[in-house]
Amino acid sequence: MKRLMLLFVSALVLVSCDTDDGPNIGYAVAEITDADLPDYFETGETYAFDVSYQLPNACHDFYTFQTNQYKSEDKDSTLVIEIGALTTYDPNLTECTEEGELNDSKKISGLKINSKLYNNYHFKLLTGGDEDNNAQYLNIEVPVGKPEPETPEEAN
């Protein structure tokens, strides 16, 4: 979590210097609002899924998804995948006069489930920060393998 926020802060610091050598580009984080993940993953399969986000305003353009993967500190059998949506904008614009759709989605593809070490994937989708600048996440858990029915009625 701290590594992802450090990456975003570093990107903002690096591009915040004003030079006359060309166009200025700023980076910001878009709020991730949802992800269309499957109910479960199967080992050996590759997945693609849509991630929905909301731009800060119409002067921002989607740039890329930043991801960070690591083993859960609480559960050895869980792989945590943090995802943040990075946008670009012109910091020289003091007011955004552009109009446009702020909600959109992009596909993340190539997620290969090739390890039997993990029986659960925990997606932490960056939604922004709180008043103390702590990262806030939308958390989605996806098990590996079809879950067993909890009651006999679910088996039918």
C-alpha positions as a Markdown table, in Angstrom:
| # | Residue | x | y | z |
|---|---|---|---|---|
| 1 | Met | 0.0 | 0.0 | 0.0 |
| 2 | Lys | 2.7 | 2.4 | 1.0 |
| 3 | Arg | 4.8 | 1.4 | -2.1 |
| 4 | Leu | 1.9 | 2.3 | -4.5 |
| 5 | Met | 1.3 | 5.6 | -2.8 |
| 6 | Leu | 5.0 | 6.4 | -2.9 |
| 7 | Leu | 5.1 | 5.6 | -6.6 |
| 8 | Phe | 2.2 | 8.1 | -7.3 |
| 9 | Val | 3.8 | 10.8 | -5.1 |
| 10 | Ser | 7.1 | 10.3 | -6.8 |
| 11 | Ala | 5.5 | 10.6 | -10.2 |
| 12 | Leu | 3.8 | 13.9 | -9.1 |
| 13 | Val | 7.1 | 15.3 | -7.7 |
| 14 | Leu | 9.1 | 14.4 | -10.8 |
| 15 | Val | 6.7 | 16.2 | -13.2 |
| 16 | Ser | 5.9 | 19.2 | -11.0 |
| 17 | Cys | 9.1 | 21.0 | -11.8 |
| 18 | Asp | 8.4 | 23.9 | -14.3 |
| 19 | Thr | 10.7 | 24.0 | -17.2 |
| 20 | Asp | 10.5 | 25.8 | -20.5 |
| 21 | Asp | 11.8 | 22.8 | -22.5 |
| 22 | Gly | 8.5 | 21.6 | -23.7 |
| 23 | Pro | 5.0 | 20.6 | -22.7 |
| 24 | Asn | 4.3 | 20.0 | -19.0 |
| 25 | Ile | 2.5 | 16.8 | -18.1 |
| 26 | Gly | 1.1 | 16.1 | -14.7 |
| 27 | Tyr | 0.0 | 12.8 | -13.3 |
| 28 | Ala | -2.9 | 12.1 | -10.9 |
| 29 | Val | -4.9 | 9.1 | -9.6 |
| 30 | Ala | -8.3 | 8.3 | -10.9 |
| 31 | Glu | -10.8 | 6.7 | -8.5 |
| 32 | Ile | -11.4 | 3.0 | -9.4 |
| 33 | Thr | -15.1 | 2.4 | -8.9 |
| 34 | Asp | -15.5 | -1.3 | -9.9 |
| 35 | Ala | -13.9 | -4.4 | -11.5 |
| 36 | Asp | -15.6 | -7.1 | -13.5 |
| 37 | Leu | -13.8 | -10.1 | -11.9 |
| 38 | Pro | -14.9 | -13.7 | -12.3 |
| 39 | Asp | -16.5 | -15.6 | -9.3 |
| 40 | Tyr | -13.4 | -17.9 | -9.2 |
| 41 | Phe | -10.1 | -18.5 | -11.1 |
| 42 | Glu | -8.9 | -21.8 | -12.6 |
| 43 | Thr | -5.2 | -22.7 | -12.4 |
| 44 | Gly | -3.6 | -22.6 | -15.8 |
| 45 | Glu | -6.0 | -20.1 | -17.3 |
| 46 | Thr | -5.4 | -16.5 | -18.4 |
| 47 | Tyr | -7.9 | -13.8 | -17.6 |
| 48 | Ala | -8.9 | -10.4 | -18.8 |
| 49 | Phe | -11.2 | -8.2 | -16.9 |
| 50 | Asp | -12.6 | -4.6 | -17.0 |
| 51 | Val | -11.7 | -2.0 | -14.4 |
| 52 | Ser | -14.0 | 1.0 | -14.2 |
| 53 | Tyr | -12.7 | 4.4 | -13.0 |
| 54 | Gln | -13.8 | 8.0 | -12.7 |
| 55 | Leu | -11.5 | 10.8 | -13.9 |
| 56 | Pro | -10.9 | 13.7 | -11.6 |
| 57 | Asn | -12.2 | 16.1 | -14.4 |
| 58 | Ala | -12.5 | 16.2 | -18.2 |
| 59 | Cys | -9.0 | 17.7 | -18.5 |
| 60 | His | -7.6 | 14.3 | -17.4 |
| 61 | Asp | -6.9 | 11.4 | -19.7 |
| 62 | Phe | -6.4 | 7.8 | -18.7 |
| 63 | Tyr | -2.7 | 6.9 | -18.9 |
| 64 | Thr | -2.1 | 3.4 | -17.5 |
| 65 | Phe | -2.8 | 1.0 | -14.6 |
| 66 | Gln | -0.1 | 0.7 | -12.0 |
| 67 | Thr | 0.0 | -2.7 | -10.3 |
| 68 | Asn | 1.9 | -4.2 | -7.4 |
| 69 | Gln | 1.8 | -7.9 | -6.4 |
| 70 | Tyr | 2.9 | -9.5 | -3.1 |
| 71 | Lys | 2.1 | -12.4 | -0.8 |
| 72 | Ser | -0.4 | -11.5 | 1.9 |
| 73 | Glu | 1.2 | -10.9 | 5.3 |
| 74 | Asp | -1.9 | -12.5 | 7.0 |
| 75 | Lys | -2.4 | -15.5 | 4.8 |
| 76 | Asp | 0.4 | -17.2 | 2.9 |
| 77 | Ser | -2.0 | -18.7 | 0.4 |
| 78 | Thr | -3.3 | -15.3 | -0.7 |
| 79 | Leu | -1.7 | -13.2 | -3.4 |
| 80 | Val | -2.5 | -9.5 | -3.1 |
| 81 | Ile | -2.7 | -7.4 | -6.3 |
| 82 | Glu | -2.9 | -3.6 | -5.8 |
| 83 | Ile | -4.2 | -1.7 | -8.8 |
| 84 | Gly | -4.2 | 2.1 | -9.3 |
| 85 | Ala | -5.4 | 4.1 | -12.4 |
| 86 | Leu | -3.0 | 6.8 | -13.4 |
| 87 | Thr | -4.1 | 9.8 | -15.5 |
| 88 | Thr | -2.3 | 12.6 | -17.2 |
| 89 | Tyr | -3.2 | 16.3 | -17.5 |
| 90 | Asp | -1.7 | 19.7 | -18.3 |
| 91 | Pro | -0.7 | 21.4 | -15.0 |
| 92 | Asn | -0.6 | 24.8 | -16.7 |
| 93 | Leu | -4.4 | 24.7 | -17.0 |
| 94 | Thr | -5.7 | 26.5 | -13.9 |
| 95 | Glu | -9.3 | 25.8 | -14.8 |
| 96 | Cys | -10.7 | 22.9 | -16.6 |
| 97 | Thr | -13.1 | 24.2 | -19.3 |
| 98 | Glu | -13.3 | 20.9 | -21.2 |
| 99 | Glu | -16.5 | 18.8 | -20.9 |
| 100 | Gly | -16.6 | 15.0 | -21.3 |
| 101 | Glu | -17.5 | 11.7 | -19.8 |
| 102 | Leu | -15.7 | 11.1 | -16.6 |
| 103 | Asn | -16.6 | 7.5 | -16.1 |
| 104 | Asp | -14.9 | 4.8 | -18.3 |
| 105 | Ser | -13.4 | 1.4 | -18.1 |
| 106 | Lys | -10.4 | -0.3 | -19.5 |
| 107 | Lys | -9.4 | -3.9 | -19.8 |
| 108 | Ile | -6.6 | -5.5 | -17.9 |
| 109 | Ser | -5.5 | -8.6 | -19.7 |
| 110 | Gly | -2.9 | -11.3 | -19.3 |
| 111 | Leu | -3.5 | -12.3 | -15.7 |
| 112 | Lys | -2.2 | -15.9 | -15.7 |
| 113 | Ile | -3.1 | -18.1 | -12.8 |
| 114 | Asn | -0.1 | -20.5 | -13.0 |
| 115 | Ser | 0.8 | -21.1 | -9.4 |
| 116 | Lys | -0.7 | -23.6 | -7.0 |
| 117 | Leu | 0.8 | -21.6 | -4.1 |
| 118 | Tyr | -2.2 | -19.4 | -3.9 |
| 119 | Asn | -5.8 | -20.4 | -3.3 |
| 120 | Asn | -7.1 | -16.8 | -3.1 |
| 121 | Tyr | -6.4 | -13.5 | -4.9 |
| 122 | His | -7.1 | -10.3 | -3.1 |
| 123 | Phe | -7.5 | -7.3 | -5.4 |
| 124 | Lys | -7.0 | -3.9 | -3.8 |
| 125 | Leu | -8.4 | -1.3 | -6.2 |
| 126 | Leu | -7.2 | 2.2 | -5.3 |
| 127 | Thr | -10.2 | 4.5 | -4.8 |
| 128 | Gly | -8.3 | 7.5 | -3.5 |
| 129 | Gly | -7.1 | 8.8 | -0.1 |
| 130 | Asp | -8.8 | 9.9 | 3.1 |
| 131 | Glu | -8.3 | 13.2 | 4.9 |
| 132 | Asp | -4.9 | 12.0 | 6.3 |
| 133 | Asn | -3.7 | 10.9 | 2.8 |
| 134 | Asn | -4.0 | 7.2 | 3.6 |
| 135 | Ala | -4.8 | 5.1 | 0.6 |
| 136 | Gln | -8.4 | 3.8 | 0.4 |
| 137 | Tyr | -9.2 | 0.6 | -1.5 |
| 138 | Leu | -12.1 | -1.3 | -3.0 |
| 139 | Asn | -11.3 | -4.9 | -1.9 |
| 140 | Ile | -12.4 | -7.9 | -3.9 |
| 141 | Glu | -11.5 | -11.5 | -3.1 |
| 142 | Val | -11.5 | -14.2 | -5.8 |
| 143 | Pro | -10.8 | -17.8 | -4.9 |
| 144 | Val | -8.8 | -20.2 | -7.1 |
| 145 | Gly | -11.1 | -23.2 | -7.9 |
| 146 | Lys | -14.8 | -23.5 | -7.9 |
| 147 | Pro | -16.1 | -22.9 | -4.3 |
| 148 | Glu | -17.9 | -25.8 | -2.7 |
| 149 | Pro | -21.6 | -25.2 | -2.1 |
| 150 | Glu | -22.4 | -24.2 | 1.4 |
| 151 | Thr | -25.8 | -25.8 | 1.6 |
| 152 | Pro | -27.4 | -28.8 | -0.2 |
| 153 | Glu | -29.8 | -26.5 | -2.0 |
| 154 | Glu | -26.9 | -24.6 | -3.6 |
| 155 | Ala | -25.6 | -27.9 | -5.1 |
| 156 | Asn | -28.7 | -28.4 | -7.2 |
